Every structure is written in structure tokens, then in C-alpha cells.
Amino acid sequence: MLVPVVPIGNSKGIRLPKAIIEQLNISDELALEVKNQQIILKPVQSKTRKGWIQAFQQMSQDIHDELLMDDAVENEAFEWEW
């Protein structure tokens, strides 16, 4: 497949066809590698918990880390039947 190289400011870029974007589930980033005179683009798997560490650290600093619900197991007033 041939795709045109288009000017983007002082750089150049290519447009990926929608079918390829959907097939590879491409979102916001691609990994780019140059190997043996070839440009290799690979989809980046999103990190589901990306940013959680910083969010939890900030939450702790802002004193928003209290438990929001009771411990249901301790407060059960009945016996479990198995």
C-alpha cells in the first residue's frame, strides 16, 4: 500500500487508513523504530492503570484516602451457610 507523505509544520507525516487503525486498535501513540533502512510502526498497548501511582500519592497528600464504605464482613450479624 502506498501512502503519501504530507507536510506537518516543519516535519512530515503519513495518514493511516481508518481500516488499519481499527484493525490494530491504534489509539494515541505508536512505537516507531528504524531497522535495516525500514520504518517500523507498532501499536502501543495502553496501560490500564497508567497514572494510578501519582493519583494515589496525590490523594494521600490531600488527605482523601479514608475508606468510603464499611467493612461488610466484620459487620455481618449472621452466619454463612455453605
mmCIF file of the N, C-alpha and C atoms, coordinates in Angstrom:
data_MODEL
# 
_entry.id   MODEL 
# 
loop_
_atom_site.group_PDB 
_atom_site.id 
_atom_site.type_symbol 
_atom_site.label_atom_id 
_atom_site.label_alt_id 
_atom_site.label_comp_id 
_atom_site.label_asym_id 
_atom_site.label_entity_id 
_atom_site.label_seq_id 
_atom_site.pdbx_PDB_ins_code 
_atom_site.Cartn_x 
_atom_site.Cartn_y 
_atom_site.Cartn_z 
_atom_site.occupancy 
_atom_site.B_iso_or_equiv 
_atom_site.pdbx_formal_charge 
_atom_site.auth_seq_id 
_atom_site.auth_comp_id 
_atom_site.auth_asym_id 
_atom_site.auth_atom_id 
_atom_site.pdbx_PDB_model_num 
ATOM 1   N N  . MET A 1 1  ? 0.851   -1.172  0.000  1.00 0.00 ? 1  MET A N  1 
ATOM 2   C CA . MET A 1 1  ? 0.000   0.000   0.000  1.00 0.00 ? 1  MET A CA 1 
ATOM 3   C C  . MET A 1 1  ? 0.897   1.236   0.000  1.00 0.00 ? 1  MET A C  1 
ATOM 4   N N  . LEU A 1 2  ? 0.642   2.143   -0.871 1.00 0.00 ? 2  LEU A N  1 
ATOM 5   C CA . LEU A 1 2  ? 1.370   3.406   -0.916 1.00 0.00 ? 2  LEU A CA 1 
ATOM 6   C C  . LEU A 1 2  ? 0.541   4.477   -0.221 1.00 0.00 ? 2  LEU A C  1 
ATOM 7   N N  . VAL A 1 3  ? 1.201   5.250   0.636  1.00 0.00 ? 3  VAL A N  1 
ATOM 8   C CA . VAL A 1 3  ? 0.535   6.373   1.298  1.00 0.00 ? 3  VAL A CA 1 
ATOM 9   C C  . VAL A 1 3  ? 1.377   7.620   1.068  1.00 0.00 ? 3  VAL A C  1 
ATOM 10  N N  . PRO A 1 4  ? 0.743   8.757   0.843  1.00 0.00 ? 4  PRO A N  1 
ATOM 11  C CA . PRO A 1 4  ? 1.515   9.983   0.608  1.00 0.00 ? 4  PRO A CA 1 
ATOM 12  C C  . PRO A 1 4  ? 2.149   10.506  1.896  1.00 0.00 ? 4  PRO A C  1 
ATOM 13  N N  . VAL A 1 5  ? 3.319   11.094  1.757  1.00 0.00 ? 5  VAL A N  1 
ATOM 14  C CA . VAL A 1 5  ? 3.986   11.781  2.862  1.00 0.00 ? 5  VAL A CA 1 
ATOM 15  C C  . VAL A 1 5  ? 3.562   13.239  2.763  1.00 0.00 ? 5  VAL A C  1 
ATOM 16  N N  . VAL A 1 6  ? 2.982   13.761  3.850  1.00 0.00 ? 6  VAL A N  1 
ATOM 17  C CA . VAL A 1 6  ? 2.419   15.115  3.820  1.00 0.00 ? 6  VAL A CA 1 
ATOM 18  C C  . VAL A 1 6  ? 3.170   16.029  4.784  1.00 0.00 ? 6  VAL A C  1 
ATOM 19  N N  . PRO A 1 7  ? 3.274   17.319  4.450  1.00 0.00 ? 7  PRO A N  1 
ATOM 20  C CA . PRO A 1 7  ? 3.930   18.258  5.369  1.00 0.00 ? 7  PRO A CA 1 
ATOM 21  C C  . PRO A 1 7  ? 3.060   18.514  6.598  1.00 0.00 ? 7  PRO A C  1 
ATOM 22  N N  . ILE A 1 8  ? 3.715   18.524  7.764  1.00 0.00 ? 8  ILE A N  1 
ATOM 23  C CA . ILE A 1 8  ? 3.059   18.873  9.029  1.00 0.00 ? 8  ILE A CA 1 
ATOM 24  C C  . ILE A 1 8  ? 4.005   19.845  9.727  1.00 0.00 ? 8  ILE A C  1 
ATOM 25  N N  . GLY A 1 9  ? 3.765   21.138  9.565  1.00 0.00 ? 9  GLY A N  1 
ATOM 26  C CA . GLY A 1 9  ? 4.689   22.140  10.104 1.00 0.00 ? 9  GLY A CA 1 
ATOM 27  C C  . GLY A 1 9  ? 6.050   21.976  9.455  1.00 0.00 ? 9  GLY A C  1 
ATOM 28  N N  . ASN A 1 10 ? 7.103   21.865  10.293 1.00 0.00 ? 10 ASN A N  1 
ATOM 29  C CA . ASN A 1 10 ? 8.458   21.657  9.785  1.00 0.00 ? 10 ASN A CA 1 
ATOM 30  C C  . ASN A 1 10 ? 8.775   20.178  9.588  1.00 0.00 ? 10 ASN A C  1 
ATOM 31  N N  . SER A 1 11 ? 7.824   19.313  9.889  1.00 0.00 ? 11 SER A N  1 
ATOM 32  C CA . SER A 1 11 ? 8.026   17.867  9.778  1.00 0.00 ? 11 SER A CA 1 
ATOM 33  C C  . SER A 1 11 ? 7.197   17.312  8.634  1.00 0.00 ? 11 SER A C  1 
ATOM 34  N N  . LYS A 1 12 ? 7.194   16.013  8.522  1.00 0.00 ? 12 LYS A N  1 
ATOM 35  C CA . LYS A 1 12 ? 6.351   15.326  7.545  1.00 0.00 ? 12 LYS A CA 1 
ATOM 36  C C  . LYS A 1 12 ? 5.694   14.153  8.242  1.00 0.00 ? 12 LYS A C  1 
ATOM 37  N N  . GLY A 1 13 ? 4.570   13.727  7.700  1.00 0.00 ? 13 GLY A N  1 
ATOM 38  C CA . GLY A 1 13 ? 3.855   12.626  8.313  1.00 0.00 ? 13 GLY A CA 1 
ATOM 39  C C  . GLY A 1 13 ? 3.084   11.829  7.281  1.00 0.00 ? 13 GLY A C  1 
ATOM 40  N N  . ILE A 1 14 ? 2.473   10.761  7.749  1.00 0.00 ? 14 ILE A N  1 
ATOM 41  C CA . ILE A 1 14 ? 1.609   9.956   6.890  1.00 0.00 ? 14 ILE A CA 1 
ATOM 42  C C  . ILE A 1 14 ? 0.252   9.837   7.567  1.00 0.00 ? 14 ILE A C  1 
ATOM 43  N N  . ARG A 1 15 ? -0.766  9.586   6.763  1.00 0.00 ? 15 ARG A N  1 
ATOM 44  C CA . ARG A 1 15 ? -2.106  9.351   7.297  1.00 0.00 ? 15 ARG A CA 1 
ATOM 45  C C  . ARG A 1 15 ? -2.363  7.855   7.233  1.00 0.00 ? 15 ARG A C  1 
ATOM 46  N N  . LEU A 1 16 ? -2.784  7.302   8.355  1.00 0.00 ? 16 LEU A N  1 
ATOM 47  C CA . LEU A 1 16 ? -3.095  5.879   8.385  1.00 0.00 ? 16 LEU A CA 1 
ATOM 48  C C  . LEU A 1 16 ? -4.557  5.671   8.018  1.00 0.00 ? 16 LEU A C  1 
ATOM 49  N N  . PRO A 1 17 ? -4.845  4.744   7.135  1.00 0.00 ? 17 PRO A N  1 
ATOM 50  C CA . PRO A 1 17 ? -6.238  4.473   6.782  1.00 0.00 ? 17 PRO A CA 1 
ATOM 51  C C  . PRO A 1 17 ? -7.040  3.987   7.995  1.00 0.00 ? 17 PRO A C  1 
ATOM 52  N N  . LYS A 1 18 ? -8.302  4.380   8.041  1.00 0.00 ? 18 LYS A N  1 
ATOM 53  C CA . LYS A 1 18 ? -9.181  4.037   9.155  1.00 0.00 ? 18 LYS A CA 1 
ATOM 54  C C  . LYS A 1 18 ? -9.236  2.527   9.388  1.00 0.00 ? 18 LYS A C  1 
ATOM 55  N N  . ALA A 1 19 ? -9.262  1.749   8.328  1.00 0.00 ? 19 ALA A N  1 
ATOM 56  C CA . ALA A 1 19 ? -9.340  0.289   8.463  1.00 0.00 ? 19 ALA A CA 1 
ATOM 57  C C  . ALA A 1 19 ? -8.137  -0.262  9.227  1.00 0.00 ? 19 ALA A C  1 
ATOM 58  N N  . ILE A 1 20 ? -6.950  0.282   8.974  1.00 0.00 ? 20 ILE A N  1 
ATOM 59  C CA . ILE A 1 20 ? -5.746  -0.170  9.681  1.00 0.00 ? 20 ILE A CA 1 
ATOM 60  C C  . ILE A 1 20 ? -5.794  0.268   11.135 1.00 0.00 ? 20 ILE A C  1 
ATOM 61  N N  . ILE A 1 21 ? -6.245  1.487   11.386 1.00 0.00 ? 21 ILE A N  1 
ATOM 62  C CA . ILE A 1 21 ? -6.365  1.985   12.763 1.00 0.00 ? 21 ILE A CA 1 
ATOM 63  C C  . ILE A 1 21 ? -7.294  1.087   13.564 1.00 0.00 ? 21 ILE A C  1 
ATOM 64  N N  . GLU A 1 22 ? -8.422  0.723   12.980 1.00 0.00 ? 22 GLU A N  1 
ATOM 65  C CA . GLU A 1 22 ? -9.379  -0.138  13.680 1.00 0.00 ? 22 GLU A CA 1 
ATOM 66  C C  . GLU A 1 22 ? -8.849  -1.561  13.823 1.00 0.00 ? 22 GLU A C  1 
ATOM 67  N N  . GLN A 1 23 ? -8.221  -2.082  12.783 1.00 0.00 ? 23 GLN A N  1 
ATOM 68  C CA . GLN A 1 23 ? -7.699  -3.448  12.818 1.00 0.00 ? 23 GLN A CA 1 
ATOM 69  C C  . GLN A 1 23 ? -6.652  -3.617  13.913 1.00 0.00 ? 23 GLN A C  1 
ATOM 70  N N  . LEU A 1 24 ? -5.790  -2.622  14.080 1.00 0.00 ? 24 LEU A N  1 
ATOM 71  C CA . LEU A 1 24 ? -4.712  -2.703  15.068 1.00 0.00 ? 24 LEU A CA 1 
ATOM 72  C C  . LEU A 1 24 ? -5.067  -2.036  16.391 1.00 0.00 ? 24 LEU A C  1 
ATOM 73  N N  . ASN A 1 25 ? -6.284  -1.496  16.488 1.00 0.00 ? 25 ASN A N  1 
ATOM 74  C CA . ASN A 1 25 ? -6.749  -0.845  17.715 1.00 0.00 ? 25 ASN A CA 1 
ATOM 75  C C  . ASN A 1 25 ? -5.776  0.255   18.152 1.00 0.00 ? 25 ASN A C  1 
ATOM 76  N N  . ILE A 1 26 ? -5.408  1.113   17.220 1.00 0.00 ? 26 ILE A N  1 
ATOM 77  C CA . ILE A 1 26 ? -4.466  2.199   17.487 1.00 0.00 ? 26 ILE A CA 1 
ATOM 78  C C  . ILE A 1 26 ? -5.219  3.346   18.150 1.00 0.00 ? 26 ILE A C  1 
ATOM 79  N N  . SER A 1 27 ? -4.649  3.869   19.245 1.00 0.00 ? 27 SER A N  1 
ATOM 80  C CA . SER A 1 27 ? -5.298  4.995   19.924 1.00 0.00 ? 27 SER A CA 1 
ATOM 81  C C  . SER A 1 27 ? -4.486  6.267   19.715 1.00 0.00 ? 27 SER A C  1 
ATOM 82  N N  . ASP A 1 28 ? -3.672  6.644   20.684 1.00 0.00 ? 28 ASP A N  1 
ATOM 83  C CA . ASP A 1 28 ? -2.973  7.927   20.633 1.00 0.00 ? 28 ASP A CA 1 
ATOM 84  C C  . ASP A 1 28 ? -1.492  7.834   20.282 1.00 0.00 ? 28 ASP A C  1 
ATOM 85  N N  . GLU A 1 29 ? -0.902  6.669   20.450 1.00 0.00 ? 29 GLU A N  1 
ATOM 86  C CA . GLU A 1 29 ? 0.542   6.564   20.249 1.00 0.00 ? 29 GLU A CA 1 
ATOM 87  C C  . GLU A 1 29 ? 0.893   5.326   19.425 1.00 0.00 ? 29 GLU A C  1 
ATOM 88  N N  . LEU A 1 30 ? 2.017   5.429   18.740 1.00 0.00 ? 30 LEU A N  1 
ATOM 89  C CA . LEU A 1 30 ? 2.631   4.301   18.045 1.00 0.00 ? 30 LEU A CA 1 
ATOM 90  C C  . LEU A 1 30 ? 4.097   4.245   18.453 1.00 0.00 ? 30 LEU A C  1 
ATOM 91  N N  . ALA A 1 31 ? 4.639   3.047   18.549 1.00 0.00 ? 31 ALA A N  1 
ATOM 92  C CA . ALA A 1 31 ? 6.073   2.891   18.768 1.00 0.00 ? 31 ALA A CA 1 
ATOM 93  C C  . ALA A 1 31 ? 6.740   2.926   17.394 1.00 0.00 ? 31 ALA A C  1 
ATOM 94  N N  . LEU A 1 32 ? 7.772   3.748   17.253 1.00 0.00 ? 32 LEU A N  1 
ATOM 95  C CA . LEU A 1 32 ? 8.464   3.910   15.976 1.00 0.00 ? 32 LEU A CA 1 
ATOM 96  C C  . LEU A 1 32 ? 9.879   3.386   16.112 1.00 0.00 ? 32 LEU A C  1 
ATOM 97  N N  . GLU A 1 33 ? 10.291  2.585   15.136 1.00 0.00 ? 33 GLU A N  1 
ATOM 98  C CA . GLU A 1 33 ? 11.634  2.011   15.144 1.00 0.00 ? 33 GLU A CA 1 
ATOM 99  C C  . GLU A 1 33 ? 12.183  2.060   13.722 1.00 0.00 ? 33 GLU A C  1 
ATOM 100 N N  . VAL A 1 34 ? 13.454  2.358   13.589 1.00 0.00 ? 34 VAL A N  1 
ATOM 101 C CA . VAL A 1 34 ? 14.120  2.312   12.287 1.00 0.00 ? 34 VAL A CA 1 
ATOM 102 C C  . VAL A 1 34 ? 15.091  1.144   12.331 1.00 0.00 ? 34 VAL A C  1 
ATOM 103 N N  . LYS A 1 35 ? 14.897  0.202   11.397 1.00 0.00 ? 35 LYS A N  1 
ATOM 104 C CA . LYS A 1 35 ? 15.722  -1.003  11.395 1.00 0.00 ? 35 LYS A CA 1 
ATOM 105 C C  . LYS A 1 35 ? 15.938  -1.443  9.947  1.00 0.00 ? 35 LYS A C  1 
ATOM 106 N N  . ASN A 1 36 ? 17.185  -1.652  9.575  1.00 0.00 ? 36 ASN A N  1 
ATOM 107 C CA . ASN A 1 36 ? 17.515  -2.103  8.211  1.00 0.00 ? 36 ASN A CA 1 
ATOM 108 C C  . ASN A 1 36 ? 16.887  -1.202  7.148  1.00 0.00 ? 36 ASN A C  1 
ATOM 109 N N  . GLN A 1 37 ? 17.030  0.096   7.334  1.00 0.00 ? 37 GLN A N  1 
ATOM 110 C CA . GLN A 1 37 ? 16.503  1.077   6.378  1.00 0.00 ? 37 GLN A CA 1 
ATOM 111 C C  . GLN A 1 37 ? 14.983  1.004   6.216  1.00 0.00 ? 37 GLN A C  1 
ATOM 112 N N  . GLN A 1 38 ? 14.292  0.530   7.260  1.00 0.00 ? 38 GLN A N  1 
ATOM 113 C CA . GLN A 1 38 ? 12.832  0.465   7.241  1.00 0.00 ? 38 GLN A CA 1 
ATOM 114 C C  . GLN A 1 38 ? 12.275  1.175   8.463  1.00 0.00 ? 38 GLN A C  1 
ATOM 115 N N  . ILE A 1 39 ? 11.140  1.812   8.289  1.00 0.00 ? 39 ILE A N  1 
ATOM 116 C CA . ILE A 1 39 ? 10.418  2.424   9.405  1.00 0.00 ? 39 ILE A CA 1 
ATOM 117 C C  . ILE A 1 39 ? 9.383   1.409   9.872  1.00 0.00 ? 39 ILE A C  1 
ATOM 118 N N  . ILE A 1 40 ? 9.436   1.062   11.146 1.00 0.00 ? 40 ILE A N  1 
ATOM 119 C CA . ILE A 1 40 ? 8.503   0.083   11.709 1.00 0.00 ? 40 ILE A CA 1 
ATOM 120 C C  . ILE A 1 40 ? 7.629   0.798   12.732 1.00 0.00 ? 40 ILE A C  1 
ATOM 121 N N  . LEU A 1 41 ? 6.330   0.741   12.524 1.00 0.00 ? 41 LEU A N  1 
ATOM 122 C CA . LEU A 1 41 ? 5.362   1.315   13.458 1.00 0.00 ? 41 LEU A CA 1 
ATOM 123 C C  . LEU A 1 41 ? 4.617   0.177   14.138 1.00 0.00 ? 41 LEU A C  1 
ATOM 124 N N  . LYS A 1 42 ? 4.519   0.248   15.464 1.00 0.00 ? 42 LYS A N  1 
ATOM 125 C CA . LYS A 1 42 ? 3.810   -0.789  16.216 1.00 0.00 ? 42 LYS A CA 1 
ATOM 126 C C  . LYS A 1 42 ? 2.814   -0.120  17.152 1.00 0.00 ? 42 LYS A C  1 
ATOM 127 N N  . PRO A 1 43 ? 1.618   -0.710  17.297 1.00 0.00 ? 43 PRO A N  1 
ATOM 128 C CA . PRO A 1 43 ? 0.655   -0.152  18.249 1.00 0.00 ? 43 PRO A CA 1 
ATOM 129 C C  . PRO A 1 43 ? 1.191   -0.274  19.672 1.00 0.00 ? 43 PRO A C  1 
ATOM 130 N N  . VAL A 1 44 ? 0.897   0.709   20.488 1.00 0.00 ? 44 VAL A N  1 
ATOM 131 C CA . VAL A 1 44 ? 1.301   0.700   21.893 1.00 0.00 ? 44 VAL A CA 1 
ATOM 132 C C  . VAL A 1 44 ? 0.107   0.223   22.699 1.00 0.00 ? 44 VAL A C  1 
ATOM 133 N N  . GLN A 1 45 ? 0.329   -0.800  23.502 1.00 0.00 ? 45 GLN A N  1 
ATOM 134 C CA . GLN A 1 45 ? -0.742  -1.284  24.363 1.00 0.00 ? 45 GLN A CA 1 
ATOM 135 C C  . GLN A 1 45 ? -0.912  -0.291  25.502 1.00 0.00 ? 45 GLN A C  1 
ATOM 136 N N  . SER A 1 46 ? -2.124  0.184   25.665 1.00 0.00 ? 46 SER A N  1 
ATOM 137 C CA . SER A 1 46 ? -2.359  1.163   26.723 1.00 0.00 ? 46 SER A CA 1 
ATOM 138 C C  . SER A 1 46 ? -2.201  0.504   28.083 1.00 0.00 ? 46 SER A C  1 
ATOM 139 N N  . LYS A 1 47 ? -1.664  1.246   29.002 1.00 0.00 ? 47 LYS A N  1 
ATOM 140 C CA . LYS A 1 47 ? -1.500  0.762   30.365 1.00 0.00 ? 47 LYS A CA 1 
ATOM 141 C C  . LYS A 1 47 ? -2.751  1.140   31.138 1.00 0.00 ? 47 LYS A C  1 
ATOM 142 N N  . THR A 1 48 ? -3.520  0.126   31.493 1.00 0.00 ? 48 THR A N  1 
ATOM 143 C CA . THR A 1 48 ? -4.815  0.344   32.126 1.00 0.00 ? 48 THR A CA 1 
ATOM 144 C C  . THR A 1 48 ? -4.697  1.204   33.375 1.00 0.00 ? 48 THR A C  1 
ATOM 145 N N  . ARG A 1 49 ? -3.674  0.984   34.153 1.00 0.00 ? 49 ARG A N  1 
ATOM 146 C CA . ARG A 1 49 ? -3.536  1.701   35.425 1.00 0.00 ? 49 ARG A CA 1 
ATOM 147 C C  . ARG A 1 49 ? -2.521  2.843   35.329 1.00 0.00 ? 49 ARG A C  1 
ATOM 148 N N  . LYS A 1 50 ? -2.294  3.334   34.126 1.00 0.00 ? 50 LYS A N  1 
ATOM 149 C CA . LYS A 1 50 ? -1.344  4.421   33.920 1.00 0.00 ? 50 LYS A CA 1 
ATOM 150 C C  . LYS A 1 50 ? -1.772  5.638   34.750 1.00 0.00 ? 50 LYS A C  1 
ATOM 151 N N  . GLY A 1 51 ? -0.852  6.163   35.532 1.00 0.00 ? 51 GLY A N  1 
ATOM 152 C CA . GLY A 1 51 ? -1.132  7.347   36.329 1.00 0.00 ? 51 GLY A CA 1 
ATOM 153 C C  . GLY A 1 51 ? -1.717  7.067   37.703 1.00 0.00 ? 51 GLY A C  1 
ATOM 154 N N  . TRP A 1 52 ? -2.004  5.803   38.004 1.00 0.00 ? 52 TRP A N  1 
ATOM 155 C CA . TRP A 1 52 ? -2.614  5.490   39.300 1.00 0.00 ? 52 TRP A CA 1 
ATOM 156 C C  . TRP A 1 52 ? -1.674  5.810   40.462 1.00 0.00 ? 52 TRP A C  1 
ATOM 157 N N  . ILE A 1 53 ? -0.391  5.523   40.312 1.00 0.00 ? 53 ILE A N  1 
ATOM 158 C CA . ILE A 1 53 ? 0.554   5.763   41.414 1.00 0.00 ? 53 ILE A CA 1 
ATOM 159 C C  . ILE A 1 53 ? 0.543   7.239   41.784 1.00 0.00 ? 53 ILE A C  1 
ATOM 160 N N  . GLN A 1 54 ? 0.649   8.106   40.779 1.00 0.00 ? 54 GLN A N  1 
ATOM 161 C CA . GLN A 1 54 ? 0.641   9.540   41.048 1.00 0.00 ? 54 GLN A CA 1 
ATOM 162 C C  . GLN A 1 54 ? -0.695  9.972   41.654 1.00 0.00 ? 54 GLN A C  1 
ATOM 163 N N  . ALA A 1 55 ? -1.791  9.412   41.173 1.00 0.00 ? 55 ALA A N  1 
ATOM 164 C CA . ALA A 1 55 ? -3.109  9.773   41.703 1.00 0.00 ? 55 ALA A CA 1 
ATOM 165 C C  . ALA A 1 55 ? -3.237  9.361   43.162 1.00 0.00 ? 55 ALA A C  1 
ATOM 166 N N  . PHE A 1 56 ? -2.767  8.170   43.513 1.00 0.00 ? 56 PHE A N  1 
ATOM 167 C CA . PHE A 1 56 ? -2.842  7.719   44.903 1.00 0.00 ? 56 PHE A CA 1 
ATOM 168 C C  . PHE A 1 56 ? -1.928  8.548   45.802 1.00 0.00 ? 56 PHE A C  1 
ATOM 169 N N  . GLN A 1 57 ? -0.750  8.901   45.298 1.00 0.00 ? 57 GLN A N  1 
ATOM 170 C CA . GLN A 1 57 ? 0.152   9.739   46.091 1.00 0.00 ? 57 GLN A CA 1 
ATOM 171 C C  . GLN A 1 57 ? -0.473  11.106  46.343 1.00 0.00 ? 57 GLN A C  1 
ATOM 172 N N  . GLN A 1 58 ? -1.066  11.691  45.321 1.00 0.00 ? 58 GLN A N  1 
ATOM 173 C CA . GLN A 1 58 ? -1.718  12.991  45.469 1.00 0.00 ? 58 GLN A CA 1 
ATOM 174 C C  . GLN A 1 58 ? -2.910  12.886  46.413 1.00 0.00 ? 58 GLN A C  1 
ATOM 175 N N  . MET A 1 59 ? -3.671  11.805  46.298 1.00 0.00 ? 59 MET A N  1 
ATOM 176 C CA . MET A 1 59 ? -4.833  11.596  47.155 1.00 0.00 ? 59 MET A CA 1 
ATOM 177 C C  . MET A 1 59 ? -4.397  11.522  48.622 1.00 0.00 ? 59 MET A C  1 
ATOM 178 N N  . SER A 1 60 ? -3.285  10.840  48.877 1.00 0.00 ? 60 SER A N  1 
ATOM 179 C CA . SER A 1 60 ? -2.770  10.726  50.236 1.00 0.00 ? 60 SER A CA 1 
ATOM 180 C C  . SER A 1 60 ? -2.319  12.087  50.758 1.00 0.00 ? 60 SER A C  1 
ATOM 181 N N  . GLN A 1 61 ? -1.676  12.883  49.914 1.00 0.00 ? 61 GLN A N  1 
ATOM 182 C CA . GLN A 1 61 ? -1.222  14.210  50.330 1.00 0.00 ? 61 GLN A CA 1 
ATOM 183 C C  . GLN A 1 61 ? -2.402  15.133  50.615 1.00 0.00 ? 61 GLN A C  1 
ATOM 184 N N  . ASP A 1 62 ? -3.479  14.955  49.864 1.00 0.00 ? 62 ASP A N  1 
ATOM 185 C CA . ASP A 1 62 ? -4.665  15.787  50.050 1.00 0.00 ? 62 ASP A CA 1 
ATOM 186 C C  . ASP A 1 62 ? -5.589  15.249  51.139 1.00 0.00 ? 62 ASP A C  1 
ATOM 187 N N  . ILE A 1 63 ? -5.163  14.186  51.810 1.00 0.00 ? 63 ILE A N  1 
ATOM 188 C CA . ILE A 1 63 ? -5.924  13.530  52.881 1.00 0.00 ? 63 ILE A CA 1 
ATOM 189 C C  . ILE A 1 63 ? -7.305  13.097  52.381 1.00 0.00 ? 63 ILE A C  1 
ATOM 190 N N  . HIS A 1 64 ? -7.322  12.449  51.229 1.00 0.00 ? 64 HIS A N  1 
ATOM 191 C CA . HIS A 1 64 ? -8.552  11.881  50.682 1.00 0.00 ? 64 HIS A CA 1 
ATOM 192 C C  . HIS A 1 64 ? -8.415  10.370  50.570 1.00 0.00 ? 64 HIS A C  1 
ATOM 193 N N  . ASP A 1 65 ? -7.738  9.740   51.538 1.00 0.00 ? 65 ASP A N  1 
ATOM 194 C CA . ASP A 1 65 ? -7.514  8.307   51.429 1.00 0.00 ? 65 ASP A CA 1 
ATOM 195 C C  . ASP A 1 65 ? -8.277  7.502   52.482 1.00 0.00 ? 65 ASP A C  1 
ATOM 196 N N  . GLU A 1 66 ? -9.345  8.079   53.040 1.00 0.00 ? 66 GLU A N  1 
ATOM 197 C CA . GLU A 1 66 ? -10.127 7.330   54.017 1.00 0.00 ? 66 GLU A CA 1 
ATOM 198 C C  . GLU A 1 66 ? -11.022 6.315   53.307 1.00 0.00 ? 66 GLU A C  1 
ATOM 199 N N  . LEU A 1 67 ? -11.366 5.250   54.031 1.00 0.00 ? 67 LEU A N  1 
ATOM 200 C CA . LEU A 1 67 ? -12.230 4.211   53.490 1.00 0.00 ? 67 LEU A CA 1 
ATOM 201 C C  . LEU A 1 67 ? -13.630 4.774   53.316 1.00 0.00 ? 67 LEU A C  1 
ATOM 202 N N  . LEU A 1 68 ? -14.216 4.586   52.146 1.00 0.00 ? 68 LEU A N  1 
ATOM 203 C CA . LEU A 1 68 ? -15.515 5.174   51.847 1.00 0.00 ? 68 LEU A CA 1 
ATOM 204 C C  . LEU A 1 68 ? -16.685 4.263   52.182 1.00 0.00 ? 68 LEU A C  1 
ATOM 205 N N  . MET A 1 69 ? -16.415 3.015   52.551 1.00 0.00 ? 69 MET A N  1 
ATOM 206 C CA . MET A 1 69 ? -17.502 2.110   52.915 1.00 0.00 ? 69 MET A CA 1 
ATOM 207 C C  . MET A 1 69 ? -17.075 1.253   54.089 1.00 0.00 ? 69 MET A C  1 
ATOM 208 N N  . ASP A 1 70 ? -18.049 0.757   54.827 1.00 0.00 ? 70 ASP A N  1 
ATOM 209 C CA . ASP A 1 70 ? -17.752 -0.089  55.977 1.00 0.00 ? 70 ASP A CA 1 
ATOM 210 C C  . ASP A 1 70 ? -17.198 -1.430  55.522 1.00 0.00 ? 70 ASP A C  1 
ATOM 211 N N  . ASP A 1 71 ? -16.519 -2.084  56.442 1.00 0.00 ? 71 ASP A N  1 
ATOM 212 C CA . ASP A 1 71 ? -16.037 -3.432  56.185 1.00 0.00 ? 71 ASP A CA 1 
ATOM 213 C C  . ASP A 1 71 ? -17.214 -4.382  56.376 1.00 0.00 ? 71 ASP A C  1 
ATOM 214 N N  . ALA A 1 72 ? -17.837 -4.798  55.310 1.00 0.00 ? 72 ALA A N  1 
ATOM 215 C CA . ALA A 1 72 ? -19.077 -5.580  55.364 1.00 0.00 ? 72 ALA A CA 1 
ATOM 216 C C  . ALA A 1 72 ? -18.891 -6.922  56.056 1.00 0.00 ? 72 ALA A C  1 
ATOM 217 N N  . VAL A 1 73 ? -17.743 -7.543  55.924 1.00 0.00 ? 73 VAL A N  1 
ATOM 218 C CA . VAL A 1 73 ? -17.537 -8.860  56.518 1.00 0.00 ? 73 VAL A CA 1 
ATOM 219 C C  . VAL A 1 73 ? -17.547 -8.775  58.038 1.00 0.00 ? 73 VAL A C  1 
ATOM 220 N N  . GLU A 1 74 ? -16.908 -7.776  58.610 1.00 0.00 ? 74 GLU A N  1 
ATOM 221 C CA . GLU A 1 74 ? -16.877 -7.628  60.064 1.00 0.00 ? 74 GLU A CA 1 
ATOM 222 C C  . GLU A 1 74 ? -18.244 -7.305  60.634 1.00 0.00 ? 74 GLU A C  1 
ATOM 223 N N  . ASN A 1 75 ? -19.071 -6.606  59.900 1.00 0.00 ? 75 ASN A N  1 
ATOM 224 C CA . ASN A 1 75 ? -20.354 -6.149  60.411 1.00 0.00 ? 75 ASN A CA 1 
ATOM 225 C C  . ASN A 1 75 ? -21.498 -7.121  60.143 1.00 0.00 ? 75 ASN A C  1 
ATOM 226 N N  . GLU A 1 76 ? -21.209 -8.280  59.563 1.00 0.00 ? 76 GLU A N  1 
ATOM 227 C CA . GLU A 1 76 ? -22.261 -9.255  59.301 1.00 0.00 ? 76 GLU A CA 1 
ATOM 228 C C  . GLU A 1 76 ? -22.747 -9.831  60.626 1.00 0.00 ? 76 GLU A C  1 
ATOM 229 N N  . ALA A 1 77 ? -24.054 -9.832  60.825 1.00 0.00 ? 77 ALA A N  1 
ATOM 230 C CA . ALA A 1 77 ? -24.632 -10.311 62.087 1.00 0.00 ? 77 ALA A CA 1 
ATOM 231 C C  . ALA A 1 77 ? -25.179 -11.728 61.949 1.00 0.00 ? 77 ALA A C  1 
ATOM 232 N N  . PHE A 1 78 ? -24.892 -12.405 60.877 1.00 0.00 ? 78 PHE A N  1 
ATOM 233 C CA . PHE A 1 78 ? -25.429 -13.746 60.680 1.00 0.00 ? 78 PHE A CA 1 
ATOM 234 C C  . PHE A 1 78 ? -24.315 -14.691 60.260 1.00 0.00 ? 78 PHE A C  1 
ATOM 235 N N  . GLU A 1 79 ? -24.600 -15.972 60.377 1.00 0.00 ? 79 GLU A N  1 
ATOM 236 C CA . GLU A 1 79 ? -23.640 -16.990 59.984 1.00 0.00 ? 79 GLU A CA 1 
ATOM 237 C C  . GLU A 1 79 ? -23.838 -17.351 58.518 1.00 0.00 ? 79 GLU A C  1 
ATOM 238 N N  . TRP A 1 80 ? -22.757 -17.600 57.856 1.00 0.00 ? 80 TRP A N  1 
ATOM 239 C CA . TRP A 1 80 ? -22.825 -18.040 56.466 1.00 0.00 ? 80 TRP A CA 1 
ATOM 240 C C  . TRP A 1 80 ? -23.178 -19.522 56.421 1.00 0.00 ? 80 TRP A C  1 
ATOM 241 N N  . GLU A 1 81 ? -23.990 -19.929 55.468 1.00 0.00 ? 81 GLU A N  1 
ATOM 242 C CA . GLU A 1 81 ? -24.292 -21.340 55.264 1.00 0.00 ? 81 GLU A CA 1 
ATOM 243 C C  . GLU A 1 81 ? -23.638 -21.779 53.967 1.00 0.00 ? 81 GLU A C  1 
ATOM 244 N N  . TRP A 1 82 ? -22.911 -22.888 54.027 1.00 0.00 ? 82 TRP A N  1 
ATOM 245 C CA . TRP A 1 82 ? -22.199 -23.378 52.849 1.00 0.00 ? 82 TRP A CA 1 
ATOM 246 C C  . TRP A 1 82 ? -22.865 -24.598 52.297 1.00 0.00 ? 82 TRP A C  1 
# 
